[in-house]
Amino acid sequence: MHAIVDALGNLLRFQLTAGQRHDAVIGYEMLKQMDLTEKQVLADRAYDSNRILKLLEEQSATPVIPNKENRRKPRKWDKEIYKERHLIECFFNKVKNYRRLVTRFDKKADTFMAFLTLASIMVWLVTMNLVTCKKHRGQ
């Protein structure tokens, strides 16, 4: 499962693929469909590909992606901002509260995707409720 989340860790887009598909290929296809103008894109090392970096450059987006070990000319990236990448891991942990997703109960991809969509909506609603409550309490 490949996912893109916003700055609050809410799902914006996801795609299911076979296990042998490379992350950078799917990542490029997903990022290509988004408006990333002047945004920061945080991703792990698997997404350090010239193709993705070129796409981000074309859209004036800032890549916050660590260099792969085999990159000949390492790029600079912001290690402090990269710490926020934990939000994607937090999203995956939140949807793991739904046993049906964790155990891959649904064998058909379309059924799995439907339930993942429902779980993502639930996560989004809980997050928005928490943000709203904090605003009302003045936090």
C-alpha positions as CSV (number, residue, x, y, z in Angstrom):
1,M,0.0,0.0,0.0
2,H,1.4,3.4,-1.0
3,A,-0.1,6.5,0.6
4,I,0.2,10.3,0.5
5,V,-0.8,12.2,3.6
6,D,-1.2,15.9,4.4
7,A,0.5,17.8,7.2
8,L,-1.9,16.4,9.8
9,G,-1.3,12.8,8.7
10,N,-4.7,12.5,6.9
11,L,-4.8,10.4,3.8
12,L,-4.9,12.3,0.5
13,R,-4.3,9.5,-1.9
14,F,-3.4,5.8,-1.9
15,Q,-2.8,3.0,-4.2
16,L,-2.4,-0.7,-3.8
17,T,0.2,-2.6,-5.8
18,A,1.8,-6.0,-6.0
19,G,4.7,-6.4,-3.5
20,Q,7.4,-6.5,-6.1
21,R,6.5,-3.0,-7.6
22,H,9.2,-0.5,-6.7
23,D,8.2,2.4,-4.5
24,A,9.7,5.1,-6.7
25,V,7.7,4.0,-9.8
26,I,4.4,4.2,-7.9
27,G,5.5,7.3,-6.0
28,Y,6.2,9.1,-9.3
29,E,2.8,8.2,-10.7
30,M,1.0,9.3,-7.6
31,L,2.9,12.6,-7.2
32,K,2.5,13.4,-10.9
33,Q,-1.3,13.6,-10.3
34,M,-1.0,16.2,-7.6
35,D,-0.3,20.0,-7.5
36,L,2.8,20.2,-5.5
37,T,3.6,23.8,-6.3
38,E,5.8,25.3,-3.5
39,K,5.2,22.4,-1.2
40,Q,7.6,20.2,0.7
41,V,7.5,16.6,-0.2
42,L,8.8,14.3,2.5
43,A,9.6,10.7,1.6
44,D,11.9,7.9,2.6
45,R,15.0,6.9,0.7
46,A,13.1,4.5,-1.6
47,Y,11.7,7.6,-3.4
48,D,15.1,9.1,-4.1
49,S,15.0,8.8,-7.9
50,N,16.0,11.3,-10.5
51,R,12.6,11.1,-12.1
52,I,10.8,12.1,-8.9
53,L,13.3,14.9,-8.2
54,K,12.9,16.3,-11.7
55,L,9.1,16.2,-11.2
56,L,9.4,18.1,-7.9
57,E,11.8,20.6,-9.5
58,E,9.3,21.2,-12.3
59,Q,6.6,22.0,-9.8
60,S,8.8,24.2,-7.6
61,A,8.4,21.7,-4.8
62,T,11.1,21.1,-2.2
63,P,12.2,17.5,-1.9
64,V,12.9,16.4,1.7
65,I,14.2,12.9,0.7
66,P,17.4,11.3,2.1
67,N,19.9,10.2,-0.5
68,K,20.2,6.6,-1.4
69,E,23.5,5.0,-0.5
70,N,24.4,4.6,-4.1
71,R,23.8,8.2,-5.2
72,R,27.0,9.5,-6.7
73,K,26.4,13.2,-6.0
74,P,24.6,13.5,-2.7
75,R,22.0,16.3,-2.4
76,K,21.3,18.4,0.6
77,W,18.0,17.8,2.4
78,D,16.6,19.2,5.6
79,K,17.0,16.7,8.5
80,E,14.8,18.7,10.8
81,I,11.9,18.9,8.4
82,Y,12.3,15.2,7.6
83,K,11.4,14.3,11.2
84,E,7.8,15.2,10.3
85,R,7.8,12.1,8.0
86,H,6.6,10.2,11.1
87,L,3.1,11.4,10.1
88,I,2.9,8.7,7.4
89,E,3.9,6.1,9.8
90,C,1.3,7.4,12.3
91,F,-1.3,7.1,9.6
92,F,-0.4,3.5,9.0
93,N,-0.6,2.9,12.8
94,K,-4.0,4.5,13.0
95,V,-5.5,2.3,10.3
96,K,-3.9,-0.8,11.9
97,N,-6.5,-0.3,14.6
98,Y,-8.9,-1.9,12.1
99,R,-8.0,-5.6,12.3
100,R,-9.6,-6.2,9.0
101,L,-6.8,-4.2,7.3
102,V,-3.9,-5.5,9.4
103,T,-4.8,-9.1,8.8
104,R,-5.6,-8.5,5.1
105,F,-9.0,-10.1,5.7
106,D,-10.3,-9.0,2.3
107,K,-8.6,-11.0,-0.4
108,K,-10.0,-8.9,-3.3
109,A,-8.2,-5.6,-3.8
110,D,-11.4,-3.6,-4.5
111,T,-12.9,-4.7,-1.2
112,F,-9.7,-4.0,0.7
113,M,-9.5,-0.5,-0.9
114,A,-13.1,0.2,0.0
115,F,-12.5,-0.6,3.7
116,L,-9.2,1.3,3.7
117,T,-11.2,4.3,2.3
118,L,-13.7,4.0,5.1
119,A,-11.0,3.6,7.8
120,S,-9.2,6.7,6.3
121,I,-12.4,8.7,6.6
122,M,-12.7,7.7,10.2
123,V,-9.1,8.7,10.9
124,W,-9.8,12.0,9.2
125,L,-12.9,12.7,11.2
126,V,-11.2,11.9,14.5
127,T,-8.2,14.2,13.6
128,M,-10.5,17.0,12.5
129,N,-12.5,16.7,15.7
130,L,-9.4,16.9,17.8
131,V,-8.2,20.0,15.9
132,T,-11.6,21.6,16.3
133,C,-11.7,20.8,20.1
134,K,-8.2,22.4,20.6
135,K,-9.3,25.5,18.8
136,H,-12.4,25.9,21.0
137,R,-10.3,25.4,24.2
138,G,-7.8,27.9,23.0
139,Q,-4.9,25.5,22.8
